[in-house]
């Protein structure tokens, strides 16, 4: 990490709300790090009022989908403090829709935010960490990175991509003294689900009771219910991330919520063919999926 007497330099993305906001708050209170908090420009005023930046706690406007923005921030942080010890890739976005209803614009934005942006940040800091012969990269992922549910295929794809690249990075960085950790979250008790964006076709299908309407009618309340019941809060998750920051485990994957631990165990122990069939019949409302479409189809043929 940093030299004796110097506090490690940490870059955190996606600090405008949720886990990122709590991470900024916990790191601010600890006084153990020099922190570069990043978020989209429209969060700047709110962050300044809350955290009162100073010489060891700085705010940077960052759009993780903009490569030039990424390299600008990394350059400014390195110029200010002379090093970068840790990168926490936390920024993410969620667009929902069955595969048939996702549009290319939403698909691209989700991939850029959840995978391409984080990997560009990784590429930006790796040469710095390699020259230091030390560093840590923490990519915040999800249980969706190793399993998927209906209407979340695009989000899962972006997290699957992040998991695959991070696993390769774990091997590639190890010889240079750079630690890599993949943190997997399950349901978190927060208002983040309110920020989930339905694709345009998904909204239309729900409104007119299209072929996939029952998927949206059953999966949405299912996710909201489990989020509201989860013991994991953004603050608790943030504190666990800071513990990983202080004492990086040697293993690649770290489950940060109880359900993520359970999902990982079940996914490994149950054969895929059996797991998918079990999941299909245990997911709420699966018996109703496609019912309105089937009834309309039968009506057409009967008439």
VMD Tcl script that draws the C-alpha trace (Angstrom):
set ca {
  {0.00 0.00 0.00}
  {1.21 3.57 0.58}
  {4.50 4.41 2.23}
  {4.84 4.63 6.01}
  {3.00 7.63 7.44}
  {0.86 8.20 4.36}
  {-2.79 7.31 4.22}
  {-3.79 5.07 1.28}
  {-5.50 6.75 -1.68}
  {-8.88 5.31 -2.63}
  {-11.10 6.06 -5.64}
  {-14.79 5.20 -5.25}
  {-17.31 5.39 -8.10}
  {-21.09 5.78 -8.01}
  {-21.28 7.84 -4.79}
  {-24.40 9.82 -5.70}
  {-26.71 7.53 -3.72}
  {-27.17 4.14 -2.07}
  {-24.12 2.04 -1.24}
  {-21.75 4.53 -2.87}
  {-23.08 7.37 -0.72}
  {-22.69 5.27 2.42}
  {-19.18 4.24 1.36}
  {-18.23 7.90 1.04}
  {-19.70 8.59 4.49}
  {-17.96 5.66 6.21}
  {-14.62 6.48 4.60}
  {-15.03 10.14 5.56}
  {-15.60 9.20 9.18}
  {-12.69 6.77 9.37}
  {-9.94 9.34 8.59}
  {-7.77 6.38 7.54}
  {-7.75 7.10 3.81}
  {-7.34 9.87 1.30}
  {-10.55 9.53 -0.67}
  {-11.54 10.49 -4.21}
  {-15.33 10.34 -4.29}
  {-16.82 10.29 -7.78}
  {-20.35 10.65 -9.12}
  {-22.22 12.17 -12.03}
  {-22.14 15.95 -12.21}
  {-25.74 16.49 -11.07}
  {-24.87 14.97 -7.66}
  {-22.04 17.45 -7.02}
  {-23.93 20.07 -5.02}
  {-25.56 17.49 -2.74}
  {-22.23 15.74 -2.10}
  {-20.47 19.01 -1.28}
  {-23.15 19.94 1.26}
  {-22.92 16.54 2.94}
  {-19.18 15.89 3.00}
  {-17.37 19.28 2.93}
  {-14.32 18.31 0.82}
  {-10.81 19.08 2.07}
  {-7.21 18.17 1.30}
  {-7.78 14.47 2.06}
  {-11.35 14.08 0.80}
  {-12.07 15.28 -2.72}
  {-15.03 15.16 -5.07}
  {-14.75 14.52 -8.80}
  {-17.42 14.61 -11.49}
  {-17.26 11.31 -13.35}
  {-19.37 9.63 -15.99}
  {-18.06 6.05 -16.08}
  {-19.34 5.65 -19.65}
  {-16.96 8.41 -20.83}
  {-13.41 7.12 -21.35}
  {-11.84 10.58 -21.50}
  {-13.61 11.46 -18.23}
  {-12.17 8.35 -16.59}
  {-8.58 9.09 -17.58}
  {-8.98 12.74 -16.57}
  {-10.08 11.80 -13.04}
  {-7.39 9.12 -12.61}
  {-4.74 11.61 -13.79}
  {-6.00 14.32 -11.40}
  {-6.07 11.95 -8.41}
  {-2.57 10.68 -9.13}
  {-1.27 14.23 -9.66}
  {-2.85 15.37 -6.37}
  {-1.65 12.54 -4.11}
  {1.10 10.92 -6.14}
  {-0.37 7.43 -6.08}
  {-3.54 5.30 -6.20}
  {-3.79 2.44 -3.75}
  {-7.35 1.21 -4.23}
  {-10.15 1.42 -6.77}
  {-13.72 0.53 -5.78}
  {-15.89 0.09 -8.86}
  {-19.35 0.58 -7.39}
  {-21.25 2.53 -10.07}
  {-24.06 0.56 -11.73}
  {-27.42 0.95 -13.43}
  {-30.32 -1.47 -13.90}
  {-32.61 -1.61 -16.94}
  {-35.32 -4.24 -16.71}
  {-37.18 -6.12 -19.38}
  {-37.52 -9.61 -20.77}
  {-34.98 -10.28 -23.49}
  {-37.55 -9.60 -26.22}
  {-38.32 -6.16 -24.80}
  {-34.81 -4.79 -24.34}
  {-33.77 -2.13 -26.86}
  {-30.24 -1.59 -28.11}
  {-29.88 1.82 -26.43}
  {-30.76 0.51 -22.96}
  {-28.66 -2.63 -23.49}
  {-25.66 -0.56 -24.51}
  {-25.98 1.92 -21.62}
  {-26.25 -0.91 -19.11}
  {-23.18 -2.66 -20.49}
  {-21.21 0.60 -20.62}
  {-22.03 1.46 -17.01}
  {-21.77 -1.97 -15.40}
  {-18.92 -3.50 -17.38}
  {-17.11 -1.37 -19.95}
  {-16.75 1.64 -17.64}
  {-15.39 -0.32 -14.68}
  {-12.92 -2.15 -16.90}
  {-11.72 1.14 -18.40}
  {-11.11 2.39 -14.86}
  {-9.20 -0.81 -14.12}
  {-7.01 -0.29 -17.19}
  {-6.40 3.33 -16.15}
  {-5.13 2.48 -12.66}
  {-3.29 -0.79 -13.36}
  {-0.05 0.77 -14.71}
  {0.11 3.06 -11.66}
  {-0.40 0.18 -9.23}
  {2.06 -2.02 -11.10}
  {4.79 0.63 -10.82}
  {3.99 0.94 -7.10}
  {4.14 -2.87 -6.83}
  {0.97 -2.71 -4.79}
  {-2.72 -1.89 -5.09}
  {-6.21 -3.24 -4.78}
  {-9.13 -3.40 -7.18}
  {-12.60 -4.05 -5.77}
  {-15.38 -4.69 -8.27}
  {-18.84 -4.62 -6.72}
  {-20.96 -7.27 -8.40}
  {-24.20 -9.09 -7.64}
  {-25.69 -12.53 -7.24}
  {-27.08 -11.72 -10.69}
  {-23.51 -12.24 -11.88}
  {-23.84 -16.02 -11.44}
  {-27.61 -16.56 -11.75}
  {-30.49 -14.81 -13.49}
  {-34.22 -14.29 -13.09}
  {-36.85 -13.22 -15.65}
  {-36.84 -9.52 -16.67}
  {-33.25 -9.12 -15.40}
  {-31.37 -10.76 -18.27}
  {-29.60 -7.64 -19.50}
  {-28.50 -6.65 -15.99}
  {-27.29 -10.20 -15.33}
  {-25.37 -10.19 -18.62}
  {-23.48 -7.05 -17.60}
  {-22.62 -8.54 -14.21}
  {-21.64 -11.90 -15.77}
  {-19.24 -9.96 -17.98}
  {-17.79 -8.10 -15.00}
  {-17.32 -11.37 -13.11}
  {-15.58 -13.08 -16.01}
  {-13.13 -10.24 -16.63}
  {-12.45 -9.81 -12.90}
  {-11.60 -13.49 -12.55}
  {-9.02 -13.19 -15.32}
  {-7.70 -10.01 -13.70}
  {-7.19 -11.85 -10.40}
  {-4.63 -14.13 -12.10}
  {-3.04 -11.38 -14.20}
  {-2.52 -8.92 -11.32}
  {-1.26 -11.32 -8.67}
  {2.41 -11.39 -9.84}
  {2.57 -7.58 -9.57}
  {1.35 -7.33 -5.98}
  {-2.13 -6.12 -6.93}
  {-5.04 -7.66 -5.05}
  {-8.39 -8.17 -6.79}
  {-11.70 -8.81 -5.07}
  {-15.16 -9.41 -6.51}
  {-17.88 -8.50 -4.00}
  {-21.24 -10.15 -4.61}
  {-24.45 -8.65 -3.24}
  {-27.91 -10.11 -2.95}
  {-30.97 -8.15 -1.89}
  {-30.19 -4.86 -0.13}
  {-32.84 -3.07 1.91}
  {-32.89 0.28 0.14}
  {-34.85 2.44 -2.26}
  {-32.57 1.52 -5.17}
  {-35.29 -0.57 -6.84}
  {-37.24 2.65 -7.40}
  {-34.45 3.72 -9.75}
  {-34.74 0.60 -11.89}
  {-35.80 1.56 -15.41}
  {-38.26 -0.55 -17.41}
  {-37.55 -0.62 -21.13}
  {-40.11 1.14 -23.31}
  {-41.46 -2.13 -24.69}
  {-41.74 -3.52 -21.16}
  {-43.85 -0.52 -20.10}
  {-46.14 -0.99 -23.09}
  {-46.46 -4.74 -22.52}
  {-47.44 -4.16 -18.89}
  {-50.00 -1.50 -19.83}
  {-51.77 -3.51 -22.55}
  {-51.34 -6.95 -20.92}
  {-49.04 -8.21 -23.63}
  {-47.51 -11.71 -23.85}
  {-45.04 -11.02 -21.02}
  {-47.26 -8.91 -18.76}
  {-47.40 -11.57 -16.04}
  {-43.60 -11.57 -15.74}
  {-43.62 -7.90 -14.77}
  {-46.68 -8.30 -12.53}
  {-45.08 -11.08 -10.47}
  {-41.31 -10.49 -10.53}
  {-41.48 -6.79 -9.61}
  {-43.31 -7.27 -6.27}
  {-41.18 -10.37 -5.59}
  {-37.96 -8.34 -5.77}
  {-39.42 -5.41 -3.84}
  {-40.62 -7.74 -1.07}
  {-37.27 -9.44 -0.60}
  {-35.47 -6.10 -0.64}
  {-37.75 -4.80 2.12}
  {-37.15 -7.94 4.21}
  {-33.37 -8.03 3.73}
  {-31.24 -7.43 6.86}
  {-28.56 -5.93 4.59}
  {-28.66 -2.13 4.38}
  {-26.44 0.21 2.31}
  {-24.61 1.23 5.49}
  {-23.94 -2.38 6.55}
  {-22.73 -3.25 3.06}
  {-20.51 -0.15 2.96}
  {-18.89 -1.10 6.28}
  {-18.21 -4.61 4.97}
  {-16.61 -3.16 1.84}
  {-14.35 -0.98 4.00}
  {-13.32 -4.09 5.97}
  {-12.33 -5.74 2.69}
  {-10.45 -2.54 1.85}
  {-8.50 -2.69 5.10}
  {-7.82 -6.45 5.04}
  {-8.15 -7.82 1.50}
  {-9.00 -11.54 1.51}
  {-6.86 -13.73 -0.73}
  {-9.92 -15.31 -2.34}
  {-11.46 -13.67 -5.39}
  {-15.19 -13.80 -4.58}
  {-16.65 -12.45 -1.36}
  {-20.41 -12.65 -0.66}
  {-21.52 -9.62 1.35}
  {-25.16 -10.47 2.10}
  {-26.67 -13.63 3.66}
  {-28.78 -14.43 0.60}
  {-25.77 -14.05 -1.72}
  {-23.99 -16.68 0.39}
  {-27.00 -19.00 0.13}
  {-27.45 -18.43 -3.63}
  {-23.77 -19.21 -4.25}
  {-23.94 -22.46 -2.28}
  {-27.14 -23.65 -3.96}
  {-25.86 -22.69 -7.43}
  {-22.71 -24.76 -6.90}
  {-24.33 -27.79 -5.28}
  {-27.41 -28.25 -7.49}
  {-26.84 -29.41 -11.10}
  {-27.75 -26.71 -13.62}
  {-30.56 -28.62 -15.33}
  {-32.23 -29.34 -11.99}
  {-31.56 -25.85 -10.65}
  {-33.27 -24.14 -13.60}
  {-36.35 -26.37 -13.35}
  {-36.55 -25.82 -9.59}
  {-36.17 -22.06 -10.00}
  {-38.86 -21.95 -12.67}
  {-41.49 -23.57 -10.49}
  {-40.52 -21.84 -7.25}
  {-40.42 -18.31 -8.62}
  {-43.72 -16.59 -7.72}
  {-46.39 -16.53 -10.41}
  {-44.60 -18.90 -12.79}
  {-47.86 -20.78 -13.35}
  {-49.43 -17.57 -14.68}
  {-46.61 -16.52 -17.00}
  {-47.96 -16.08 -20.53}
  {-51.55 -16.77 -19.45}
  {-53.10 -13.68 -21.01}
  {-51.34 -14.45 -24.30}
  {-52.51 -18.06 -24.22}
  {-56.11 -17.01 -23.55}
  {-56.05 -14.49 -26.39}
  {-54.51 -17.07 -28.73}
  {-57.14 -19.67 -27.83}
  {-59.84 -17.06 -28.38}
  {-58.54 -16.33 -31.86}
  {-58.51 -19.97 -32.87}
  {-61.93 -20.67 -31.32}
  {-63.50 -17.72 -33.11}
}
mol new
graphics top color blue
foreach p $ca { graphics top sphere $p radius 0.5 }
foreach p [lrange $ca 0 end-1] q [lrange $ca 1 end] { graphics top cylinder $p $q radius 0.2 }
display resetview
